[in-house]
Amino acid sequence: MISMTRTDFRDIASIVYKVAGIALSDGKFELVQSRLRKRVVHTRKKSYSEYVRYVQGEAGGKELQSMIDAITTNETRFFREAAHFDFLRDVVFRETTRPLRIWCAAASTGEEPYSIAITLRDHFQQSATSKVLATDINCEVLAVARRAVYSEARIASLPATTRDRHFRQVNGTNGDRQFQVKPDTRGLVRFARLNLVNEWPMKGAFDVIFLRNVMIYFDGPTRQWLGARACAHLRPGGYLFIGHSESLGINPPGYRNIQPAIYQRTEGSEITLPRRPM
Ligand SMILES: C[S@@+](CC[C@H](N)C(=O)[O-])C[C@H]1O[C@@H](n2cnc3c(N)ncnc32)[C@H](O)[C@@H]1O
């Protein structure tokens, strides 16, 4: 079986950090080796070193995306960290009658943006005209998210009323029961590929940004930089949600921490954007 050397690992870690901001500590050696083994085999390279040279070469652009897809961790579930959805419904949605612009910035296979869409639909009913932009760096998970089809196990934790209202049963490939998010709810979400450490081309301010369970993969300076960029993309009074195990540091400029993992952009805050730390 092909094995990865420490030098290969360092080269891969450096590419992944530069391209995606993901910091791979030495403890991730085994994980990286096993996740990339299928890519080495698929591209018919004889070693990880040959694979690294290929990815860095002129012909390797497409493979670089497949490498990032293989490296990212995409764990997610419907209504993960449920308190955030309660806050959306009970505070954010109650504060306004106008349509909201919501950005879900590490959407993975779609459970998170669809949880937002379900919360919107349940609260505003047919008059839900708010829109959710859902982005991720990983093309494979975005394809899953766009199909919006989930196994029975993945929706098992949802109340029966939510399942009935927002999902319809579709035929699974192996005769198993699968469920697709209904068009009304699905239609509130638009998916696009976006790498958080590259340009954010969206124009206009967001009312809400979900940036959850992705910053754990970045180092401290990158986290603070992303926090500041998110602030600049929020309207004053807008909300940033991060994962409960994540932090933006103590008193991040431009924000008020109002609940665990929920920040509000303060009124009148001017944000000076730091350069990307490298
Ligand atoms: C663990 S999942 C979290 C999904 C969801 N936000 C949640 O909390 O359930 C992390 C996601 O971040 C994405 N990701 C990692 N690095 C990224 C980057 N540089 N730009 C955009 N997305 C990234 C991964 O592809 C993955 O889908």
The ligand as a MOL file (V3000), in Angstrom:
LIG
                    3D

  0  0  0     0  0            999 V3000
M  V30 BEGIN CTAB
M  V30 COUNTS 27 29 0 0 0
M  V30 BEGIN ATOM
M  V30 1 C -18.0510 20.6150 9.7960 0
M  V30 2 S -18.8400 21.3370 8.4070 0 CHG=1
M  V30 3 C -19.9670 22.4450 9.1950 0
M  V30 4 C -21.2880 22.5070 8.4780 0
M  V30 5 C -22.3260 23.4250 9.1080 0
M  V30 6 N -21.8910 24.7990 9.1120 0
M  V30 7 C -22.6800 22.9880 10.4940 0
M  V30 8 O -22.3530 23.6840 11.4650 0
M  V30 9 O -23.2990 21.9260 10.6420 0 CHG=-1
M  V30 10 C -17.5520 22.4550 7.8070 0
M  V30 11 C -17.7580 22.9040 6.3770 0
M  V30 12 O -16.8530 23.9720 6.0950 0
M  V30 13 C -16.4050 23.8550 4.7620 0
M  V30 14 N -15.1350 24.5900 4.5860 0
M  V30 15 C -13.8980 24.2810 5.0390 0
M  V30 16 N -13.0000 25.1960 4.6520 0
M  V30 17 C -13.6800 26.1210 3.9400 0
M  V30 18 C -13.3110 27.3250 3.2700 0
M  V30 19 N -12.0490 27.7550 3.2270 0
M  V30 20 N -14.2660 28.0270 2.6250 0
M  V30 21 C -15.5700 27.6130 2.6490 0
M  V30 22 N -15.9860 26.4820 3.2620 0
M  V30 23 C -15.0500 25.7470 3.9050 0
M  V30 24 C -16.2600 22.3510 4.5640 0
M  V30 25 O -16.2820 21.9910 3.1990 0
M  V30 26 C -17.4590 21.8130 5.3530 0
M  V30 27 O -18.5780 21.5720 4.5330 0
M  V30 END ATOM
M  V30 BEGIN BOND
M  V30 1 1 1 2
M  V30 2 1 2 3
M  V30 3 1 2 10
M  V30 4 1 3 4
M  V30 5 1 4 5
M  V30 6 1 5 6
M  V30 7 1 5 7
M  V30 8 2 7 8
M  V30 9 1 7 9
M  V30 10 1 10 11
M  V30 11 1 11 12
M  V30 12 1 11 26
M  V30 13 1 12 13
M  V30 14 1 13 14
M  V30 15 1 13 24
M  V30 16 1 14 15
M  V30 17 1 14 23
M  V30 18 2 15 16
M  V30 19 1 16 17
M  V30 20 1 17 18
M  V30 21 2 17 23
M  V30 22 1 18 19
M  V30 23 2 18 20
M  V30 24 1 20 21
M  V30 25 2 21 22
M  V30 26 1 22 23
M  V30 27 1 24 25
M  V30 28 1 24 26
M  V30 29 1 26 27
M  V30 END BOND
M  V30 END CTAB
M  END
